[in-house]
C-alpha cells in the first residue's frame, strides 16, 4: 500500500491526453464561429468536457490495469497508488458534475456530451470494449475525437448541422491514422493481455499501409476543404508515416522511434495551432506541463513529460 498523496487524484485524470480533447474542442468552436476568443460558454464547455473525459480516462485505466502493468505505461492504478474503489468514486463524481453543468448550456451540447460519455464507456467496458476489437478501436477514436469532440465545440455556438460531420472528416481521417500507429507500438503488450487491436489483426505491414493511406486522405480532403488547421499537421506528419511504412517493408520490423514520432508530431502541431488561435491557452499548457514535471519528479523521481513527449 502506497502512502496517500492528494495530487495522485488530480494526475490520474491524465492531463497530457486531456490536451487533445481541449485542442479539438477549441478548434471546433473556431471553425463554427469563424473567430477565436474565450467566452463564458467556452470556458464552461471546457470544464464540462474535462470532467467527462477525465472520468473516461479513469475508467480506461481501471479496466486496463493488467495491460498497463505489462506495457509499463501507467502505474497510479496498476501499481496501487490509487485504489480501484477510490478511482470509481472519483469517476462517478466527475461525470455527475460534468453532466450537471452541461444542463446550463444548450440541448445539442448536452446531447453530444452524453454521446461522448457513452462512447467512452463502450470503448473500455466489457463485453463491448471497443479498444480490444480490431477496426472498431480505430473507428471509436476517429469518431470520438475527430467527430464528437469537434462537435461539442461546434454546438456551443451553432445549432446541430449534419454538414459539420463532412467538415470534420479530415480530422477523423488523421486521428484514425495517428491511433493506428499507437497500436503498432503496443503490439507486444496488447498480445500478452489478449487485446485484439487493429495492429494485431492486420499485422505491421498492412496496418502501416492503412495508416499512411488515411493520413494521405486527410491531406487531400483538408486541401479540398481549404482547412489549413488540419492540413498543416497532416501534411507535416505524412513523411513520417511514409518512412514508418517503408521501413517495415524493407527491414521487416518496426522503427519504434520513428513510429512514436509519427503519432506525436500531429498532436504537437494541433496543440500549437490551438494555442495560436487562443493565445491564453498557452498559459494553461505551460501550467499543466510545469505541474506534471513537479509532480512526477517529487512523487516518483522521474522526468515526465519531456519536451519530446516522453
C-alpha positions in Angstrom: 0.0 0.0 0.0 1.5 3.3 -1.1 1.3 6.4 1.0 -1.7 8.7 0.3 -0.9 11.7 -1.9 -3.7 14.1 -2.9 -2.2 15.0 -6.2 -2.5 11.4 -7.3 -6.2 12.1 -7.7 -5.6 15.0 -10.0 -3.0 13.4 -12.2 -5.0 10.2 -12.6 -7.1 12.3 -15.0 -4.1 12.2 -17.3 -3.7 15.9 -18.2 -1.4 15.1 -21.0 -4.1 13.3 -23.0 -6.7 15.7 -21.9 -4.8 18.3 -24.1 -6.0 16.7 -27.4 -9.6 16.9 -26.1 -9.1 20.6 -25.3 -7.4 21.2 -28.7 -10.2 19.7 -30.7 -12.9 21.4 -28.8 -11.2 24.7 -29.2 -10.7 24.1 -32.9 -14.3 23.0 -33.3 -15.5 26.3 -31.8 -13.2 28.2 -34.0 -14.5 26.5 -37.2 -18.1 27.1 -36.0 -17.6 30.8 -35.2 -15.1 31.7 -37.7 -13.2 33.5 -35.0 -11.4 32.8 -31.7 -11.6 34.3 -28.2 -12.7 32.8 -24.9 -16.2 33.3 -23.7 -18.0 32.2 -20.6 -19.8 29.4 -22.6 -16.5 28.2 -24.0 -14.8 28.1 -20.6 -17.7 26.3 -19.1 -17.8 23.9 -22.0 -14.1 23.1 -21.4 -14.8 22.4 -17.7 -17.6 20.1 -18.6 -15.6 18.2 -21.2 -12.7 17.9 -18.8 -14.9 16.3 -16.2 -16.4 13.9 -18.8 -13.2 12.9 -20.4 -11.2 12.8 -17.2 -13.7 10.3 -15.8 -13.5 8.3 -19.0 -9.7 8.1 -18.7 -10.0 6.9 -15.2 -12.4 4.2 -16.4 -10.0 3.2 -19.1 -7.2 2.8 -16.5 -9.4 0.8 -14.2 -10.3 -1.7 -17.0 -6.7 -1.8 -18.4 -4.8 -2.3 -15.2 -3.2 -5.5 -16.4 -2.3 -4.2 -19.8 -0.8 -1.0 -18.3 1.2 -3.2 -15.9 2.7 -5.2 -18.8 3.4 -2.1 -21.0 4.6 -0.1 -18.1 2.7 2.9 -19.5 0.7 4.0 -16.4 1.0 3.0 -12.8 -1.1 5.1 -10.5 -3.8 2.4 -10.6 -1.9 -0.6 -12.0 0.7 -0.3 -9.1 -1.9 0.6 -6.5 -1.1 4.3 -5.8 -4.8 4.9 -6.1 -7.3 2.2 -5.1 -9.8 1.0 -7.6 -12.6 1.9 -5.2 -11.4 5.5 -4.9 -11.0 5.7 -8.7 -14.6 4.6 -9.3 -15.7 7.2 -6.8 -13.8 10.0 -8.4 -15.0 8.9 -11.9 -18.7 9.0 -10.8 -18.3 12.4 -9.2 -16.7 13.8 -12.3 -19.4 12.5 -14.5 -22.2 13.8 -12.3 -20.5 17.2 -12.1 -20.0 17.3 -15.9 -23.5 16.3 -16.8 -25.0 18.7 -14.2 -23.0 21.6 -15.6 -23.9 20.7 -19.2 -27.6 21.3 -18.4 -26.8 25.0 -18.1 -25.8 25.1 -21.8 -27.8 24.2 -24.9 -29.5 20.9 -25.6 -27.3 19.9 -28.6 -24.2 20.4 -26.3 -25.7 18.2 -23.6 -26.6 15.5 -26.3 -23.0 15.5 -27.7 -21.6 15.3 -24.1 -23.8 12.3 -23.4 -22.8 10.6 -26.7 -19.1 11.2 -25.8 -19.6 9.6 -22.4 -21.4 6.6 -23.8 -18.7 6.1 -26.4 -16.1 6.3 -23.7 -17.8 3.6 -21.7 -18.3 1.3 -24.7 -14.6 1.8 -25.5 -13.4 0.5 -22.2 -16.0 -1.8 -20.6 -16.7 -5.5 -21.5 -18.5 -7.0 -23.3 -18.3 -4.2 -25.8 -14.7 -3.0 -25.0 -14.1 -1.4 -28.4 -10.5 -0.8 -27.6 -9.9 -4.5 -27.8 -11.7 -5.0 -31.1 -9.9 -4.5 -34.4 -11.0 -1.7 -36.7 -13.7 -0.7 -34.1 -10.9 0.6 -31.9 -9.8 2.9 -34.7 -13.3 4.0 -35.6 -14.1 4.7 -32.0 -11.1 7.0 -31.7 -11.7 8.7 -35.0 -15.4 9.3 -34.2 -14.8 10.2 -30.6 -12.0 12.7 -31.2 -12.5 13.6 -34.8 -16.3 14.0 -34.8 -17.9 14.2 -31.4 -15.1 16.1 -29.7 -15.2 18.7 -32.5 -19.0 18.6 -32.5 -19.0 19.5 -28.8 -17.1 22.7 -29.6 -19.3 23.4 -32.7 -22.7 23.2 -31.0 -21.6 25.5 -28.2 -22.1 28.4 -30.7 -24.1 26.9 -33.6 -27.1 24.6 -33.8 -26.7 21.0 -34.9 -25.9 20.7 -38.6 -25.3 17.4 -40.5 -22.9 19.2 -42.7 -20.4 19.6 -39.8 -19.6 15.9 -40.0 -18.3 16.3 -43.5 -16.4 19.4 -42.3 -14.7 17.3 -39.7 -13.9 14.4 -42.0 -10.2 15.4 -42.5 -9.7 15.3 -38.7 -11.5 11.9 -38.4 -9.1 10.5 -41.0 -5.9 12.0 -39.4 -6.9 10.8 -35.9 -7.6 7.3 -37.2 -4.1 7.3 -38.8 -2.5 8.5 -35.6 -4.3 6.0 -33.4 -3.4 3.1 -35.7 0.3 3.8 -35.2 -0.1 3.9 -31.5 -1.4 0.4 -31.6 1.7 -0.7 -33.5 3.9 0.4 -30.6 1.8 -1.6 -28.1 1.5 -4.8 -30.1 3.6 -6.9 -27.7 1.9 -5.8 -24.5 -1.6 -6.0 -26.1 -0.9 -9.5 -27.3 0.0 -10.7 -23.8 -3.1 -9.0 -22.4 -5.3 -10.6 -25.2 -6.3 -7.2 -26.6 -7.2 -7.7 -30.3 -6.2 -4.3 -31.7 -6.1 -3.2 -35.3 -2.4 -3.6 -35.5 -2.5 -7.2 -34.2 -5.4 -8.0 -36.5 -3.8 -6.7 -39.7 -0.1 -7.1 -38.9 2.7 -4.5 -39.1 2.9 -4.2 -42.9 -0.8 -3.9 -43.7 -1.6 -1.6 -40.7 1.2 0.9 -41.6 -0.1 1.0 -45.2 -3.6 1.7 -43.8 -2.4 4.5 -41.5 -0.4 6.1 -44.3 -3.3 6.0 -46.7 -5.6 7.5 -44.1 -3.1 10.4 -43.4 -2.7 11.0 -47.2 -6.5 11.1 -47.5 -6.6 13.7 -44.7 -4.1 15.8 -46.5 -6.1 15.6 -49.7 -9.5 16.3 -48.1 -8.2 19.2 -46.0 -6.8 20.7 -49.1 -10.1 20.4 -50.9 -11.9 22.0 -47.9 -9.1 24.6 -47.6 -8.8 23.7 -44.0 -5.3 24.9 -43.1 -5.8 23.9 -39.4 -5.9 20.2 -40.4 -3.7 20.4 -43.5 -0.6 21.6 -41.6 -0.4 18.7 -39.1 -1.4 16.1 -41.7 1.0 17.3 -44.4 3.9 17.7 -41.9 3.4 14.2 -40.5 2.8 12.3 -43.7 6.5 11.9 -44.5 6.9 10.2 -41.1 4.1 7.8 -41.9 5.7 7.0 -45.2 9.0 6.4 -43.6 7.4 4.0 -41.0 5.6 2.1 -43.7 8.7 1.7 -46.0 10.9 0.8 -43.0 8.5 -2.1 -42.1 8.6 -3.4 -45.7 12.3 -3.1 -46.1 13.5 -4.2 -42.6 10.6 -6.4 -41.7 10.2 -4.8 -38.3 9.0 -1.5 -36.8 11.2 1.5 -36.2 9.9 2.3 -32.8 11.4 5.8 -32.5 10.0 7.0 -35.8 6.7 5.4 -35.2 6.3 7.2 -31.9 7.4 10.4 -33.7 4.7 9.8 -36.4 1.9 9.9 -33.9 3.3 12.6 -31.6 4.0 15.2 -34.2 0.4 15.7 -35.3 -0.7 16.1 -31.7 2.0 18.7 -31.0 1.1 20.7 -34.1 -2.6 20.7 -33.3 -1.7 21.9 -29.8 0.4 24.7 -31.2 -2.3 25.7 -33.7 -4.9 25.7 -30.9 -2.6 28.0 -28.9 -2.1 30.3 -31.8 -5.9 30.6 -32.2 -6.4 31.1 -28.5 -3.2 32.6 -27.1 -4.3 32.4 -23.5 -4.4 28.7 -23.9 -0.6 28.6 -23.9 -0.7 29.7 -20.3 -2.9 26.7 -19.4 -0.5 24.4 -21.3 2.6 25.8 -19.5 0.9 25.4 -16.1 0.0 21.8 -17.0 3.5 21.0 -18.2 5.2 22.5 -15.2 2.7 20.9 -12.8 3.3 17.5 -14.3 7.1 17.9 -14.2 7.0 18.9 -10.5 4.6 16.1 -9.6 6.4 13.3 -11.3 9.8 14.5 -10.0 8.7 14.8 -6.4 6.4 11.8 -6.4 8.4 9.3 -8.5 11.8 10.9 -9.0 11.3 10.8 -12.8 11.3 13.4 -15.6 7.9 13.4 -17.2 6.7 14.6 -19.6 9.7 15.6 -21.7 9.6 18.2 -24.4 9.8 15.3 -26.9 6.6 14.0 -25.5 8.0 11.2 -23.4 
